[in-house]
Structure formats: structure tokens, C-alpha cells
Amino acid sequence: MPAFRPIMIAASLAAALADMAMAEIRLVMVDQPGCSYCIAWEDEIGPAYPNTAEGRFAPLLKADLRDGPPDGVTYDRRVSFTPTFILVEDGQEIARMEGYVGQDFFWPVYASLLSKHTDFSQDESANAD
């Protein structure tokens, strides 16, 4: 058994490092059927989002208001409005934006939210797109 101890320790260390590398930032969009502002976001932002620096940094995860948080995600408080955009790190809410009033407002506010609550840089956004 002692010969296996270094292997077990190495395996445990590798698993811990893998868990740390899997730390992720996601943007959860909470919507509901018939939400006209959600539809506007889908039309104006949705197609481009995954191709932006912001979208690559915080991939989108959609959630229905009536279903509660997706598996592995915890909200700090109840979601009352749609759309609500919840920035999560390792499944825990770190910031949110409620509502959508157009792309001219969304992008700068969202980039500021990312910069304030994560290690995202607005310079990445300007240089990447």
C-alpha cells in the first residue's frame, strides 16, 4: 500500500487543480415566454453575444423565470423581472442587471459590471471586436 500513496497524493492534487481551473464566469439570462424585452435582447444582442469578448469571457446560460435557477446556480435574491442578467462565478451570483432597454445601454453597463466584479478588462472588449 505505501507504494500507492504518492500516486494517490498526485491524483488528489491533479483533481484539486482541475477543479480550480474549472472556475467559471457565466451570464445567466432569466426570461419568460412572451417577454417583449427578452425577445428584443435575443434579436439585438443574442446572435453577436457569443462572438464578443464579453460573451467568450462569460458564456450565456438561459433560465426560465418559472423554473428557478439552473442546476448548480444560486441567486442572491428572487428574480422578479425579465429579462434579468445574473453574473455568476462558480455558480454563485456576483452581480445582476435587471431589464433591457436596448443595445446602446446594455453593452457599456455590462462591460462595466464585468470589469467591476471580475478580472475582465474593457480593453479586451475594445481590442477583440
ChimeraX attribute file (.defattr): number of C-alpha atoms within 10 A of each C-alpha:
attribute: neighborCount
match mode: 1-to-1
recipient: residues
	/A:1	4
	/A:2	6
	/A:3	7
	/A:4	9
	/A:5	10
	/A:6	10
	/A:7	11
	/A:8	11
	/A:9	11
	/A:10	12
	/A:11	12
	/A:12	12
	/A:13	12
	/A:14	12
	/A:15	12
	/A:16	12
	/A:17	11
	/A:18	11
	/A:19	10
	/A:20	11
	/A:21	9
	/A:22	10
	/A:23	11
	/A:24	13
	/A:25	21
	/A:26	22
	/A:27	23
	/A:28	26
	/A:29	23
	/A:30	25
	/A:31	22
	/A:32	17
	/A:33	11
	/A:34	8
	/A:35	12
	/A:36	14
	/A:37	16
	/A:38	21
	/A:39	16
	/A:40	15
	/A:41	19
	/A:42	13
	/A:43	11
	/A:44	13
	/A:45	15
	/A:46	15
	/A:47	10
	/A:48	11
	/A:49	17
	/A:50	15
	/A:51	13
	/A:52	16
	/A:53	21
	/A:54	23
	/A:55	16
	/A:56	13
	/A:57	19
	/A:58	22
	/A:59	19
	/A:60	20
	/A:61	14
	/A:62	14
	/A:63	19
	/A:64	16
	/A:65	19
	/A:66	11
	/A:67	9
	/A:68	14
	/A:69	18
	/A:70	15
	/A:71	8
	/A:72	8
	/A:73	15
	/A:74	17
	/A:75	19
	/A:76	11
	/A:77	7
	/A:78	9
	/A:79	19
	/A:80	10
	/A:81	14
	/A:82	20
	/A:83	25
	/A:84	21
	/A:85	24
	/A:86	24
	/A:87	27
	/A:88	22
	/A:89	19
	/A:90	15
	/A:91	19
	/A:92	16
	/A:93	19
	/A:94	18
	/A:95	18
	/A:96	19
	/A:97	15
	/A:98	15
	/A:99	15
	/A:100	17
	/A:101	11
	/A:102	13
	/A:103	13
	/A:104	8
	/A:105	10
	/A:106	16
	/A:107	15
	/A:108	12
	/A:109	13
	/A:110	16
	/A:111	18
	/A:112	15
	/A:113	17
	/A:114	22
	/A:115	14
	/A:116	12
	/A:117	13
	/A:118	17
	/A:119	9
	/A:120	18
	/A:121	15
	/A:122	16
	/A:123	11
	/A:124	14
	/A:125	16
	/A:126	10
	/A:127	8
	/A:128	11
	/A:129	9
